[in-house]
Amino acid sequence: MAGDQNYERYLEGRQLRRMKADDRWLARRERLEAKADRMIGELCRDGKTVHYVFPVGGRYKEGTWGELVDYLIRNKWVH
């Protein structure tokens, strides 16, 4: 019985740590997305909106908003 309670506390603690880590990751991701959003421009081509980035020292890239955010974060253009 006592071993079962210890194991349950262990599992609860583990789940709590996992949830806190997920919360930290999400908060960091939201902060980075906000910074990346300021670097993404829009232009209109053939009546359609095209998103692009051209970071200083980087190269011009077009794509969806999500692709460009991932690109900027992955390549450490925002931190």
Secondary structure as the mmCIF struct_conf table of DSSP 4:
data_model
#
loop_
_struct_conf.conf_type_id
_struct_conf.id
_struct_conf.beg_label_comp_id
_struct_conf.beg_label_asym_id
_struct_conf.beg_label_seq_id
_struct_conf.end_label_comp_id
_struct_conf.end_label_asym_id
_struct_conf.end_label_seq_id
HELX_RH_AL_P HELX_RH_AL_P1 ALA A 2 ASP A 37
TURN_TY1_P TURN_TY1_P1 ARG A 38 MET A 39
STRN STRN1 GLY A 41 ARG A 45
TURN_TY1_P TURN_TY1_P2 ASP A 46 GLY A 47
STRN STRN2 LYS A 48 VAL A 53
TURN_TY1_P TURN_TY1_P3 VAL A 56 GLY A 57
BEND BEND1 GLY A 58 GLY A 58
STRN STRN3 LYS A 61 GLY A 63
HELX_RH_AL_P HELX_RH_AL_P2 TRP A 65 ARG A 74
TURN_TY1_P TURN_TY1_P4 ASN A 75 LYS A 76
BEND BEND2 TRP A 77 TRP A 77
#
